[in-house]
Amino acid sequence: MEMNILKKEKNEMEIEFDNLTFPEILRSYLNKDLAVIFAAWKKEHSTKNPVLLVKTKGKEAKVAVEGAVKSIVKELEKVEEDFKKIK
């Protein structure tokens, strides 16, 4: 997965991804964070890559994204553990 930071400010980030799968998952987790006031992706045209926009209040946008990524990784690790227990 490739990503490109298009904009990085204290309370706002724009991140371009090479596919839509991860931005949608990340958007979902970001919207659980009370400091995130806006998290959504857009795709201007079918030939363009999706761009995730994150706006925060009271927490840096980068910190919010990092927290969401850590939550995703933690949940995936639990899924992996549960899957390994299946016989």
Residue pairs with C-beta under 8 A, 6 or more apart in sequence:
1 17
1 18
1 19
1 22
2 17
2 18
3 15
3 16
3 17
3 18
3 22
4 15
4 16
5 13
5 14
5 15
5 16
6 14
6 15
6 16
6 51
7 13
7 14
8 61
8 62
9 61
10 60
10 61
11 55
11 56
11 57
11 60
11 61
12 53
12 54
12 55
12 56
12 61
13 52
13 53
13 54
13 61
13 62
13 65
14 51
14 52
14 53
14 54
15 23
15 51
15 52
15 54
15 65
16 49
16 50
16 51
16 52
17 23
17 41
17 49
17 50
17 51
17 52
18 49
19 49
19 50
20 41
20 43
20 50
23 41
23 50
23 51
23 52
24 41
25 72
26 39
26 52
26 65
26 68
26 69
26 72
27 39
27 40
27 41
27 52
29 68
29 71
29 72
30 36
30 39
30 54
30 64
30 65
30 68
31 39
32 68
32 71
33 56
33 59
33 64
33 67
33 68
35 56
35 57
35 58
35 59
35 64
36 54
36 55
36 56
36 59
36 64
37 55
37 56
37 57
38 53
38 54
38 55
39 52
39 53
39 54
39 55
40 52
40 53
41 50
41 51
41 52
41 53
42 50
42 51
42 53
43 49
43 50
43 51
44 51
54 61
54 64
54 65
55 61
56 64
